[in-house]
Amino acid sequence: MPKIVKKMMVTNPEGLHARPASQLVKKLSKFKSSVIIKYGDKAVNAKSVLSVITLGIDLGVEIEVIVEGDDAEDVIKVVEGVVSGE
């Protein structure tokens, strides 16, 4: 099963708080891959709004995204889009 680990800089002006977090979860729900976001000493399921919000990810921080599954390439593109505010 393909696995992608990628560090990303959060350039979305809102960080990954309520609105971007819910957009991310909504988009990721269409994929089968597991998606983990690591920030600081925490790692959470990126398909859970509450989990993503509890990380408190602000603009300008670096996160690590771990995607495992057959559609990992597509998932990484979706995460990059939300993290960059596109």
C-alpha positions as CSV (number, residue, x, y, z in Angstrom):
1,M,0.0,0.0,0.0
2,P,1.5,3.4,-1.0
3,K,2.6,5.7,1.8
4,I,3.5,9.3,1.5
5,V,5.1,11.4,4.3
6,K,5.3,15.1,3.5
7,K,6.2,18.2,5.5
8,M,4.1,21.3,4.6
9,M,4.1,24.9,5.6
10,V,0.7,26.3,6.6
11,T,0.1,29.3,4.4
12,N,-3.7,29.4,4.8
13,P,-4.4,32.8,6.6
14,E,-6.8,31.0,8.9
15,G,-4.4,28.2,9.7
16,L,-6.3,24.9,10.2
17,H,-9.0,26.2,12.5
18,A,-12.8,25.7,12.2
19,R,-13.6,26.5,8.6
20,P,-10.4,25.2,6.9
21,A,-10.5,22.1,9.2
22,S,-14.1,21.3,8.2
23,Q,-13.3,21.9,4.5
24,L,-10.4,19.5,4.8
25,V,-12.4,16.7,6.5
26,K,-15.2,17.1,4.0
27,K,-12.8,16.7,1.1
28,L,-10.9,13.8,2.7
29,S,-14.1,11.8,3.4
30,K,-14.2,10.9,-0.3
31,F,-10.9,9.0,-0.1
32,K,-10.1,5.6,1.3
33,S,-6.6,6.4,2.5
34,S,-5.8,7.0,6.1
35,V,-4.5,10.5,6.8
36,I,-2.6,11.6,9.8
37,I,-1.5,15.2,10.6
38,K,1.4,15.6,13.0
39,Y,2.1,18.9,14.7
40,G,4.4,19.3,17.7
41,D,4.2,16.1,19.7
42,K,0.6,15.2,18.6
43,A,-0.6,13.1,15.7
44,V,-4.3,13.0,14.8
45,N,-6.7,11.5,12.3
46,A,-7.2,14.2,9.6
47,K,-10.7,12.9,8.9
48,S,-11.9,14.2,12.3
49,V,-12.8,17.9,12.5
50,L,-12.4,18.0,16.3
51,S,-9.0,16.2,16.2
52,V,-7.7,18.7,13.6
53,I,-9.0,21.7,15.5
54,T,-7.4,20.5,18.8
55,L,-4.0,20.7,17.2
56,G,-4.3,24.5,17.1
57,I,-2.5,24.9,13.8
58,D,-1.8,28.5,12.9
59,L,-0.5,30.3,9.9
60,G,3.2,29.9,9.3
61,V,3.8,26.6,11.1
62,E,5.1,23.3,9.6
63,I,3.1,20.2,9.8
64,E,3.8,16.6,8.7
65,V,1.1,14.7,6.8
66,I,1.2,10.9,6.5
67,V,-1.1,9.4,4.0
68,E,-1.4,5.6,3.5
69,G,-3.6,4.0,0.8
70,D,-4.1,3.5,-2.9
71,D,-5.3,7.1,-3.5
72,A,-2.5,8.7,-1.5
73,E,-1.2,10.9,-4.3
74,D,-4.7,12.5,-4.7
75,V,-5.1,13.0,-1.0
76,I,-1.7,14.8,-0.7
77,K,-2.9,17.3,-3.4
78,V,-6.1,17.9,-1.5
79,V,-4.3,18.5,1.8
80,E,-1.8,20.9,0.1
81,G,-4.7,22.9,-1.4
82,V,-6.4,23.4,2.0
83,V,-3.1,24.0,3.9
84,S,-2.2,26.7,1.4
85,G,-5.6,28.3,1.4
86,E,-6.5,27.5,-2.3
